[in-house]
Amino acid sequence: MIPASLRKFLAFGSGVGIEITGPRGAETLRISAVQVRPTGARVVGGFSIENAAQQPAAEWGRAYSGFLKKLGWKHIAATVLLPREDVMLRQVAVPGVSDKDLAAAVGFQMDGLHPYAEADVVSSWTRLPLTSKLGTPMVLVAIARRAALERYTAWFSEAGVQIASFTCAPAAIYSARRLFAPGPPPSVLAIEEINGRMELYGESPSHPLFSAAFDATPERAVALACAELRLDPLTETRSFHALLGAEPAFPYAAALASACPHLFLPLNLLPSEFRSSSSRALWIPTAVACSLVLVAGAALAAYPTIEDRRYLRSLNAEIAQVKPKAQMAAKLDKDIETARQRTVLLDQLRKRSKMDIDVVGEMTRILPPPIWLNGLEITRSQVTVSGETEQAAPLLKQIDASPFFESSEFSMQPMRLASGEAFRVRTMREAGK
């Protein structure tokens, strides 16, 4: 990860962002072109293509090509923000998982993140920066139906539009806030009415990235978002325009991602065979690497001498004498580690039943009547409870106050019933406590 103090000095490039918005079958394309320098970003142009889905792709493709030609950016590949309804965004906690094991850890949980068959979806994931509460990175996972991606891919291909990335607005906004920031940006909650729904984006120490859309009043939507983010209900909200400093905000964030892809979350749902590259500067590292290889090869050919060869033969002889003992020691270490791991596993298996019973007892204590549960699911890493109560919003703080749980969140939005509110809460077990 690039340090925040160096990030703005690497912000250099030009990019085009495209937001797909509007109802399916009558989508509108909002396009922004941005020039990025270490001193800041500047919008150099933009326009909209209304009802693009109902127009011949070649027709609006010519309008797009003319726009790029006027800017002298014919080589630029755009970043596209897919509609919210086409992308499922999930956050997965992976405490203690190293980078080399991250793919396996995310893949193990992938089936539980969407309701579709594996062959019907395309996914992309990336780590989020460290958070002070969790202590370990969260993984942001984007999932989209393959049929929708194929439709948009064919759509832009027919129009002759070069695309570098299919991503989503929350990922672009998250990185855009950090492009020129000297450090981690403060907590924030943004809200705006889009297509008849309240669109919200937020960040907080307990929830690194929050994005949702509600069919509710602004006051109700803000209250639900503050409960999820653990923010004060009186937190001042902002518009997306004020959040990013540009209008329209979403294609602006996508254009920044197109200009500086190396500084944005690499969340890309476009299959690699359809991705285009927009920067001629990408050839510079290759040329430099080839030059360094040639220089190193010439130096290596000139360096060896007779004395070097003799010294190498002497070292090899010493290594051959010590190698059998070293291999035996390594084998003993491996056997000891295997025995230790088996002992630890047996101890964990003995404790597992008691730990699960303690979880049930703790839930009974912290959720007294008139709260009642109709479901309790316990796994090694998390607990999911569902039931009814008079007010669901305080439950997250009430559960997090227990030493057994943390990072509670609603796995579905509370639903108002005649007798109260139905809820479903997911919480992490004993993570770091």
MIMAR-758235 format. One line per 8 residues: number of its first residue (from 1); their letters; for each residue x, y, z of C-alpha. Coordinates in Angstrom, 3 decimals, padded with zeros to 6 digits. Layout:
NUM) a) X:Y:Z | ...
// end
This chain:
1) mipaslrk) 000.000:000.000:000.000 | 001.319:003.455:-000.944 | 001.791:005.737:002.131 | -000.604:008.684:002.342 | 002.334:011.115:002.471 | 003.511:009.954:-000.985 | 000.145:009.328:-002.588 | -000.489:012.822:-003.938
9) flafgsgv) 002.978:012.998:-005.546 | 002.086:009.924:-007.633 | -001.281:011.391:-008.669 | -000.615:012.170:-012.316 | -002.711:011.319:-015.362 | -005.869:011.883:-017.355 | -009.015:009.812:-017.117 | -012.616:009.424:-018.173
17) gieitgpr) -015.393:008.160:-015.898 | -018.766:006.844:-016.996 | -021.715:006.318:-014.661 | -024.608:004.098:-015.792 | -027.765:005.405:-014.161 | -031.504:005.221:-014.663 | -033.979:002.331:-015.003 | -032.956:-000.843:-016.824
25) gaetlris) -033.608:-000.564:-020.546 | -033.525:003.224:-020.452 | -030.079:003.825:-018.967 | -028.400:007.213:-019.151 | -024.629:007.624:-019.339 | -023.057:010.483:-017.376 | -019.492:011.141:-018.501 | -016.719:013.221:-016.918
33) avqvrptg) -013.140:013.857:-018.033 | -010.562:014.762:-015.391 | -006.929:015.795:-015.446 | -004.997:014.898:-012.296 | -001.785:016.479:-011.056 | -000.105:016.419:-007.603 | -001.611:019.854:-006.958 | -005.173:018.602:-007.484
41) arvvggfs) -007.727:017.370:-010.002 | -009.469:019.478:-012.633 | -012.618:018.607:-014.588 | -011.932:019.374:-018.248 | -015.238:018.291:-019.728 | -018.338:016.181:-019.460 | -021.695:015.421:-020.986 | -024.615:013.000:-020.723
49) ienaaqqp) -026.129:010.540:-023.168 | -029.810:010.275:-022.322 | -031.586:006.943:-022.891 | -028.417:005.427:-024.309 | -029.900:001.935:-024.153 | -032.628:002.975:-026.587 | -030.217:004.531:-029.088 | -027.988:002.731:-031.596
57) aaewgray) -024.680:002.093:-029.853 | -022.716:003.271:-032.878 | -024.524:006.619:-032.764 | -023.717:007.540:-029.155 | -020.324:005.898:-029.575 | -019.492:008.499:-032.238 | -020.518:011.259:-029.839 | -018.222:009.788:-027.182
65) sgflkklg) -015.322:009.439:-029.635 | -015.791:013.046:-030.737 | -015.658:014.146:-027.111 | -012.323:012.339:-026.572 | -010.923:013.572:-029.886 | -011.692:017.142:-028.914 | -009.665:016.629:-025.717 | -006.871:014.789:-027.522
73) wkhiaatv) -007.480:011.698:-025.364 | -008.292:009.039:-027.957 | -006.029:006.541:-026.138 | -007.812:006.916:-022.785 | -009.741:003.880:-021.494 | -012.694:004.742:-019.266 | -013.691:003.459:-015.847 | -017.392:002.542:-015.657
81) llpredvm) -019.535:002.636:-012.511 | -022.138:-000.121:-012.701 | -025.663:000.556:-011.376 | -026.221:-000.321:-007.716 | -028.805:-002.979:-008.568 | -026.221:-004.858:-010.667 | -023.521:-005.040:-007.971 | -023.601:-006.667:-004.534
89) lrqvavpg) -020.990:-005.175:-002.201 | -019.943:-007.230:000.814 | -017.332:-006.787:003.561 | -015.610:-009.869:004.966 | -013.476:-009.915:008.116 | -010.305:-012.001:007.733 | -008.435:-011.618:011.047 | -004.969:-013.097:011.004
97) vsdkdlaa) -005.014:-014.129:007.327 | -001.821:-013.396:005.396 | -001.739:-012.133:001.811 | -000.770:-015.525:000.416 | -003.778:-017.193:002.092 | -006.237:-014.362:001.425 | -007.583:-015.726:-001.871 | -008.406:-019.080:-000.270
105) avgfqmdg) -010.059:-017.391:002.742 | -012.291:-015.200:000.566 | -013.110:-018.065:-001.794 | -014.157:-020.221:001.181 | -016.787:-017.636:002.153 | -017.866:-016.673:-001.359 | -020.828:-019.076:-001.559 | -022.414:-017.383:001.445
113) lhpyaead) -022.106:-013.885:-000.024 | -024.593:-014.277:-002.893 | -027.649:-016.417:-003.723 | -026.626:-017.391:-007.261 | -024.830:-020.332:-008.831 | -021.054:-019.988:-008.969 | -021.002:-019.997:-012.769 | -023.541:-017.151:-012.921
121) vvsswtrl) -021.469:-014.514:-011.101 | -018.215:-012.616:-011.463 | -016.445:-011.344:-008.352 | -013.550:-009.083:-007.461 | -012.099:-008.356:-004.033 | -009.414:-006.282:-002.357 | -008.158:-005.486:001.118 | -009.211:-002.287:002.837
129) pltsklgt) -006.602:-000.415:004.921 | -006.163:-001.271:008.603 | -008.798:-000.004:011.007 | -008.125:000.876:014.605 | -011.063:-001.172:015.900 | -010.594:-004.417:014.041 | -006.818:-004.392:014.069 | -006.762:-006.438:010.859
137) pmvlvaia) -007.769:-005.582:007.296 | -011.298:-006.005:006.020 | -011.850:-007.383:002.529 | -014.238:-005.590:000.188 | -015.941:-008.027:-002.206 | -017.917:-006.958:-005.291 | -020.198:-009.503:-006.973 | -022.158:-009.056:-010.215
145) rraalery) -024.297:-011.276:-012.416 | -022.345:-012.515:-015.411 | -025.297:-011.813:-017.714 | -025.342:-008.114:-016.736 | -021.586:-007.768:-017.297 | -021.809:-009.458:-020.680 | -024.617:-007.069:-021.651 | -022.610:-003.973:-020.720
153) tawfseag) -019.411:-005.369:-022.271 | -021.167:-005.984:-025.589 | -022.852:-002.608:-025.302 | -019.615:-000.621:-025.007 | -017.785:-002.847:-027.496 | -020.455:-002.159:-030.122 | -020.095:001.562:-029.436 | -016.302:001.350:-029.823
161) vqiasftc) -015.650:002.610:-026.278 | -012.444:001.433:-024.615 | -013.078:000.279:-021.038 | -010.405:-000.358:-018.426 | -012.621:-001.249:-015.475 | -016.139:-002.071:-014.319 | -016.395:-001.050:-010.667 | -018.911:000.419:-008.215
169) apaaiysa) -019.423:003.895:-006.792 | -018.555:003.135:-003.120 | -015.109:001.743:-004.043 | -014.379:004.772:-006.252 | -015.524:007.249:-003.585 | -013.464:005.482:-000.897 | -010.239:005.889:-002.905 | -011.108:009.360:-004.232
177) rrlfapgp) -011.326:010.697:-000.646 | -007.767:009.489:-000.033 | -006.167:010.613:-003.306 | -004.862:013.932:-001.989 | -005.484:013.456:001.766 | -002.334:013.685:003.960 | -003.711:010.929:006.196 | -006.831:008.821:006.844
185) ppsvlaie) -009.888:011.043:006.261 | -012.336:011.617:009.137 | -015.651:009.852:009.607 | -018.338:011.003:007.208 | -021.934:010.370:006.190 | -023.208:011.495:002.784 | -026.799:011.263:001.571 | -028.539:012.174:-001.658
193) eingrmel) -031.779:011.203:-003.386 | -031.017:009.259:-006.562 | -033.665:007.630:-008.770 | -036.293:008.021:-006.047 | -034.234:006.345:-003.309 | -032.034:007.706:-000.550 | -028.417:006.831:-001.446 | -025.998:006.859:001.516
201) ygespshp) -022.232:006.511:001.870 | -020.332:006.584:005.142 | -017.074:005.803:006.906 | -016.319:005.431:010.615 | -013.699:003.782:012.845 | -015.968:000.776:013.423 | -017.203:000.506:009.831 | -014.523:001.384:007.228
209) lfsaafda) -016.974:001.560:004.318 | -020.769:001.753:004.345 | -023.039:002.067:001.340 | -026.790:001.548:001.130 | -029.953:002.742:-000.559 | -033.244:003.053:001.351 | -036.841:003.529:000.307 | -037.400:005.744:003.340
217) tperaval) -037.473:009.351:004.450 | -034.090:011.107:004.772 | -034.436:011.190:008.565 | -035.117:007.453:008.793 | -032.307:006.619:006.357 | -029.815:008.740:008.314 | -030.871:007.115:011.610 | -030.309:003.613:010.201
225) acaelrld) -026.947:004.595:008.711 | -025.755:006.176:011.981 | -026.699:003.019:013.878 | -024.732:000.887:011.427 | -021.714:003.225:011.516 | -021.846:003.726:015.322 | -022.051:007.471:014.761 | -023.911:010.086:016.766
233) pltetrsf) -027.493:010.343:015.391 | -026.947:014.106:015.215 | -023.962:013.702:012.878 | -024.017:016.318:010.132 | -024.605:014.823:006.692 | -023.146:016.006:003.391 | -024.083:015.729:-000.251 | -021.929:013.701:-002.617
241) hallgaep) -021.049:016.939:-004.383 | -019.682:018.377:-001.118 | -017.979:015.083:-000.280 | -015.887:014.969:-003.479 | -015.903:018.625:-004.485 | -017.277:018.025:-007.995 | -020.599:017.627:-009.765 | -021.679:015.113:-010.926
249) afpyaaal) -019.829:013.313:-008.149 | -019.995:009.668:-009.266 | -018.524:009.990:-012.791 | -015.927:012.367:-011.316 | -014.782:009.644:-008.898 | -014.700:007.144:-011.772 | -012.597:009.535:-013.855 | -010.085:009.828:-011.009
257) asacphlf) -009.868:006.029:-010.933 | -009.257:006.017:-014.691 | -006.488:008.609:-014.358 | -004.713:007.014:-011.368 | -005.663:003.304:-011.256 | -002.554:002.486:-009.183 | -003.877:004.692:-006.346 | -007.421:003.237:-006.275
265) lplnllps) -008.843:000.015:-004.887 | -008.274:-002.660:-007.579 | -011.931:-003.714:-007.586 | -012.517:-004.589:-011.253 | -015.419:-006.778:-012.456 | -014.498:-006.501:-016.140 | -012.951:-009.785:-017.375 | -009.238:-009.309:-018.057
273) efrssssr) -009.530:-010.197:-021.745 | -011.793:-007.168:-022.318 | -009.728:-004.583:-020.406 | -007.991:-001.775:-022.256 | -004.960:000.184:-021.090 | -005.130:003.953:-021.232 | -001.641:005.169:-020.356 | 001.355:005.146:-022.683
281) alwiptav) 003.466:005.604:-019.575 | 002.838:001.947:-018.694 | 005.633:001.056:-021.132 | 008.171:003.082:-019.124 | 008.641:000.512:-016.309 | 009.102:-002.259:-018.878 | 011.706:-000.275:-020.775 | 013.538:000.603:-017.572
289) acslvlva) 013.452:-003.024:-016.411 | 014.852:-004.238:-019.741 | 017.648:-001.673:-019.562 | 018.511:-002.742:-016.035 | 018.567:-006.392:-017.094 | 020.969:-005.616:-019.942 | 023.256:-003.597:-017.661 | 023.183:-006.305:-015.000
297) gaalaayp) 023.942:-009.002:-017.591 | 026.940:-007.092:-018.891 | 028.258:-006.535:-015.363 | 027.736:-010.191:-014.471 | 029.621:-011.339:-017.554 | 032.596:-009.100:-016.743 | 032.790:-009.774:-013.028 | 033.639:-013.498:-012.588
305) tiedrryl) 037.346:-014.241:-012.292 | 039.412:-017.297:-011.509 | 039.565:-016.394:-007.817 | 035.752:-016.079:-007.689 | 035.372:-019.594:-009.128 | 037.845:-021.051:-006.624 | 036.081:-019.360:-003.724 | 032.732:-020.677:-004.940
313) rslnaeia) 034.051:-024.247:-005.126 | 035.339:-023.932:-001.538 | 031.963:-022.714:-000.299 | 030.123:-025.535:-002.080 | 032.399:-028.085:-000.400 | 031.635:-026.650:003.036 | 027.920:-026.602:002.281 | 027.992:-030.259:001.209
321) qvkpkaqm) 029.476:-031.228:004.583 | 026.931:-029.328:006.650 | 023.837:-030.021:004.513 | 022.925:-033.499:005.943 | 022.929:-032.169:009.523 | 020.886:-029.154:008.509 | 018.309:-031.364:006.767 | 018.033:-033.573:009.861
329) aakldkdi) 017.503:-030.530:012.103 | 014.845:-029.168:009.751 | 013.027:-032.516:009.804 | 013.040:-032.564:013.617 | 011.682:-029.007:013.726 | 008.916:-029.964:011.322 | 007.947:-033.029:013.391 | 007.900:-030.948:016.589
337) etarqrtv) 005.691:-028.311:014.964 | 003.276:-030.961:013.661 | 002.941:-032.482:017.145 | 002.395:-029.033:018.656 | -000.321:-028.168:016.160 | -002.136:-031.426:016.832 | -001.997:-030.783:020.587 | -003.419:-027.279:020.109
345) lldqlrkr) -006.177:-028.656:017.860 | -007.208:-031.247:020.454 | -007.342:-028.558:023.154 | -009.504:-026.371:020.930 | -011.916:-029.226:020.209 | -012.356:-029.852:023.955 | -013.110:-026.189:024.597 | -015.455:-025.734:021.624
353) skmdidvv) -018.644:-027.062:023.262 | -018.178:-024.963:026.407 | -017.495:-021.838:024.333 | -020.712:-022.357:022.347 | -022.711:-022.832:025.555 | -021.151:-019.644:026.946 | -022.298:-017.790:023.810 | -025.877:-019.010:024.290
361) gemtrilp) -025.785:-017.973:027.943 | -024.373:-014.548:027.109 | -027.040:-013.932:024.454 | -029.697:-014.885:027.018 | -028.204:-012.356:029.449 | -027.810:-009.384:027.135 | -031.126:-009.878:025.262 | -033.693:-010.205:028.102
369) ppiwlngl) -037.479:-010.106:027.632 | -039.440:-008.571:026.044 | -036.824:-009.261:023.359 | -037.331:-012.762:021.977 | -035.364:-014.745:019.451 | -036.585:-017.084:016.760 | -033.154:-017.975:015.405 | -029.585:-018.408:016.700
377) eitrsqvt) -026.745:-019.510:014.397 | -023.279:-020.089:015.884 | -020.084:-020.614:013.898 | -016.469:-020.479:015.016 | -016.069:-016.834:014.062 | -019.521:-015.267:014.286 | -023.039:-015.474:015.731 | -026.265:-014.585:013.929
385) vsgeteqa) -029.440:-013.885:015.908 | -032.901:-013.055:014.652 | -036.083:-012.179:016.446 | -038.348:-009.286:017.430 | -038.039:-006.341:019.778 | -039.627:-002.946:020.332 | -036.618:-001.009:018.992 | -033.904:-002.785:016.937
393) apllkqid) -031.412:000.106:016.554 | -029.958:-000.096:020.130 | -029.249:-003.837:019.812 | -025.904:-003.349:018.042 | -024.481:-001.234:020.873 | -026.015:-003.591:023.452 | -024.364:-006.674:021.895 | -021.009:-004.931:021.323
401) aspffess) -020.909:-004.021:025.023 | -020.471:-007.718:025.834 | -016.882:-009.032:026.091 | -017.982:-011.960:023.947 | -018.857:-009.989:020.798 | -017.833:-007.075:018.606 | -018.370:-005.595:015.134 | -022.120:-006.267:015.216
409) efsmqpmr) -024.120:-005.307:012.163 | -027.589:-005.821:010.729 | -027.471:-008.561:008.102 | -030.862:-007.246:006.992 | -032.522:-003.934:007.666 | -034.993:-004.000:010.641 | -038.610:-004.401:009.535 | -041.500:-002.771:011.371
417) lasgeafr) -044.151:-005.237:012.604 | -047.352:-004.746:014.527 | -045.682:-005.748:017.792 | -042.308:-004.077:017.230 | -039.405:-004.561:014.820 | -038.019:-007.785:013.352 | -034.241:-007.916:013.247 | -031.343:-010.082:012.151
425) vrtmreag) -027.924:-009.231:013.618 | -024.529:-010.710:012.758 | -021.661:-010.268:015.254 | -018.062:-011.457:015.504 | -017.102:-013.787:018.369 | -014.379:-012.794:020.850 | -012.321:-011.029:018.143 | -009.344:-009.656:020.050
433) k) -011.157:-009.530:023.438
// end
